[in-house]
Amino acid sequence: MDPQSADNKHKFEVIDQLQQLAHESGISLADMAIAFTQAHPAVTSTLWGPRTFEQLKSYMAGAQTRLGADVLDAIDAIVPPGRRIDDKEQTWMPHWMNTEKRRRHVY
């Protein structure tokens, strides 16, 4: 993925914002991602894909992480629920992401 591409520039800005939020929260971006999926009511399981034992241990630590409402609110401000970073990637909307199923409603 070319970070200089106009199509990708916003994606990298979002990654930077999420990385900064994770840093300010005292956790890794991977831990925040795992904890975020576990905080979402529509997610029934989180699949990990560690390549090393060290990654597995890190993911297990992330599974113990709980995000406060302030961090979840900040994530929602960066990437609003039910929205994609790049609208060109929107192919279909799964029923579990209908407005009434989201963790928070954004209008």
Contacts in CASP RR format, 6 or more apart in sequence:
PFRMAT RR
TARGET T0000
AUTHOR 0000-0000-0000
METHOD contacts of the structure
MODEL  1
MDPQSADNKHKFEVIDQLQQLAHESGISLADMAIAFTQAHPAVTSTLWGP
RTFEQLKSYMAGAQTRLGADVLDAIDAIVPPGRRIDDKEQTWMPHWMNTE
KRRRHVY
1 8 0 8 1.000
1 11 0 8 1.000
2 8 0 8 1.000
3 9 0 8 1.000
3 12 0 8 1.000
7 86 0 8 1.000
7 88 0 8 1.000
10 85 0 8 1.000
10 86 0 8 1.000
11 85 0 8 1.000
11 86 0 8 1.000
14 78 0 8 1.000
14 79 0 8 1.000
14 85 0 8 1.000
17 78 0 8 1.000
18 29 0 8 1.000
18 32 0 8 1.000
18 75 0 8 1.000
18 78 0 8 1.000
18 79 0 8 1.000
19 29 0 8 1.000
21 32 0 8 1.000
21 71 0 8 1.000
21 74 0 8 1.000
21 75 0 8 1.000
21 78 0 8 1.000
22 28 0 8 1.000
22 29 0 8 1.000
22 31 0 8 1.000
22 32 0 8 1.000
25 32 0 8 1.000
25 67 0 8 1.000
25 71 0 8 1.000
27 35 0 8 1.000
27 62 0 8 1.000
27 65 0 8 1.000
28 58 0 8 1.000
28 62 0 8 1.000
30 58 0 8 1.000
30 59 0 8 1.000
30 62 0 8 1.000
31 58 0 8 1.000
31 61 0 8 1.000
31 62 0 8 1.000
31 65 0 8 1.000
32 65 0 8 1.000
32 67 0 8 1.000
32 71 0 8 1.000
32 75 0 8 1.000
34 46 0 8 1.000
34 48 0 8 1.000
34 59 0 8 1.000
34 62 0 8 1.000
34 63 0 8 1.000
34 65 0 8 1.000
35 62 0 8 1.000
35 63 0 8 1.000
35 65 0 8 1.000
35 66 0 8 1.000
35 67 0 8 1.000
36 67 0 8 1.000
36 72 0 8 1.000
36 75 0 8 1.000
37 43 0 8 1.000
37 46 0 8 1.000
38 46 0 8 1.000
38 63 0 8 1.000
39 66 0 8 1.000
39 67 0 8 1.000
39 72 0 8 1.000
39 103 0 8 1.000
40 103 0 8 1.000
41 101 0 8 1.000
41 103 0 8 1.000
42 96 0 8 1.000
42 97 0 8 1.000
42 101 0 8 1.000
42 102 0 8 1.000
42 103 0 8 1.000
46 63 0 8 1.000
48 56 0 8 1.000
48 59 0 8 1.000
49 55 0 8 1.000
49 59 0 8 1.000
50 56 0 8 1.000
50 58 0 8 1.000
50 59 0 8 1.000
67 75 0 8 1.000
72 103 0 8 1.000
72 104 0 8 1.000
76 103 0 8 1.000
76 104 0 8 1.000
76 106 0 8 1.000
79 85 0 8 1.000
80 106 0 8 1.000
81 102 0 8 1.000
81 103 0 8 1.000
81 104 0 8 1.000
81 105 0 8 1.000
81 106 0 8 1.000
82 93 0 8 1.000
82 97 0 8 1.000
82 102 0 8 1.000
82 106 0 8 1.000
83 106 0 8 1.000
84 90 0 8 1.000
95 101 0 8 1.000
99 105 0 8 1.000
END
